[in-house]
Amino acid sequence: MKDEFYLNRRSRDRANVKIPAQYFIKSKSMRYESCTIINLSRTGAAVLFFPNEIVRSGSLVFLDVVIPKTFEQITLRGELKRVYAKGEMAVGGIKFETMLPEKVFNSLT
């Protein structure tokens, strides 16, 4: 119930998605790791990080995403605002540095 309230209080439309992505955390390494975007808005995303990955709030995150039905790849840059455990995985809330254009948001959702 708490998670549902938290997601519903956002000022921007959010979409539950399942988008495979690659990320790296600038302060950690320049090596890309796999993740899944599970919730998306024009100003941020919830990202499912796989086990063995240590992610910390305040980190600068780069997400590389291929737009479905295209070969176009975009890089989303933002700050990891919060991290919480979800089973053996970790979910991180990322606030983008710039708002996604509506066209890009619509193509991802």
Secondary structure as GFF3:
##gff-version 3
##sequence-region A 1 109
A	DSSP	alpha_helix	2	8	.	.	.	ID=ss1
A	DSSP	beta_strand	14	25	.	.	.	ID=ss2
A	DSSP	beta_strand	33	41	.	.	.	ID=ss3
A	DSSP	beta_strand	44	49	.	.	.	ID=ss4
A	DSSP	beta_strand	60	66	.	.	.	ID=ss5
A	DSSP	beta_strand	73	86	.	.	.	ID=ss6
A	DSSP	beta_strand	89	96	.	.	.	ID=ss7
A	DSSP	alpha_helix	102	108	.	.	.	ID=ss8
###
